[in-house]
Amino acid sequence: MAGFSAFNSLAPKTKNLVVAGGLTAFVFGVYYYTMRAVGGTDELQVAIDKFEAEKRKTETQEGFAPKA
């Protein structure tokens, strides 16, 4: 572990900050990647929006019939 020799010479608080920064960067990286992966068009939401638009169009054509 020759790469960690500089890390071992740091003060404990500095080590904690380095580790916390690395973990934070990892978490935000995973979050960003996940949001980009699922951020495409949501077919279900598109279908729901189309259904709602058709429903509104039908209600306006029929005239708002009272619901009993």
C-alpha positions as CSV (number, residue, x, y, z in Angstrom):
1,M,0.0,0.0,0.0
2,A,2.6,2.5,-1.1
3,G,-0.1,4.9,-2.3
4,F,-1.5,5.4,1.2
5,S,1.8,6.5,2.9
6,A,0.9,10.1,2.4
7,F,-2.6,9.5,3.8
8,N,-1.1,7.8,6.9
9,S,0.9,10.9,7.8
10,L,-2.2,13.1,7.9
11,A,-3.9,14.2,11.2
12,P,-7.0,12.1,12.2
13,K,-9.4,15.0,11.5
14,T,-7.9,15.5,8.1
15,K,-8.2,11.8,7.3
16,N,-11.9,12.0,8.3
17,L,-12.4,15.0,6.0
18,V,-10.8,13.2,3.1
19,V,-12.8,10.1,3.7
20,A,-16.1,12.1,4.1
21,G,-15.3,14.0,0.9
22,G,-14.7,10.8,-1.0
23,L,-17.9,9.2,0.3
24,T,-19.9,12.3,-0.4
25,A,-18.5,12.5,-4.0
26,F,-19.4,8.8,-4.5
27,V,-22.9,9.2,-3.2
28,F,-23.6,12.3,-5.4
29,G,-22.0,10.5,-8.4
30,V,-24.3,7.5,-7.9
31,Y,-27.3,9.8,-7.4
32,Y,-26.4,11.8,-10.6
33,Y,-25.9,8.6,-12.6
34,T,-29.2,7.1,-11.4
35,M,-31.2,10.2,-12.1
36,R,-29.7,10.4,-15.6
37,A,-30.5,6.7,-16.2
38,V,-34.1,6.9,-15.2
39,G,-34.7,10.5,-16.3
40,G,-35.8,9.5,-19.8
41,T,-39.4,9.6,-20.9
42,D,-41.7,7.7,-18.5
43,E,-44.1,5.7,-20.7
44,L,-46.6,5.3,-17.9
45,Q,-46.7,9.0,-17.1
46,V,-47.2,9.8,-20.8
47,A,-50.1,7.3,-21.0
48,I,-51.6,8.8,-17.8
49,D,-51.3,12.3,-19.3
50,K,-53.0,11.2,-22.6
51,F,-55.8,9.5,-20.6
52,E,-56.4,12.7,-18.5
53,A,-56.5,14.8,-21.7
54,E,-59.0,12.5,-23.3
55,K,-61.1,12.5,-20.1
56,R,-61.1,16.3,-20.0
57,K,-62.0,16.5,-23.7
58,T,-64.9,14.1,-23.2
59,E,-66.2,15.9,-20.2
60,T,-66.2,19.2,-22.0
61,Q,-68.0,17.8,-25.0
62,E,-70.7,16.1,-22.9
63,G,-71.2,19.1,-20.6
64,F,-70.4,18.6,-17.0
65,A,-73.1,16.1,-16.1
66,P,-73.9,16.0,-12.4
67,K,-72.4,13.1,-10.6
68,A,-74.9,11.2,-8.3
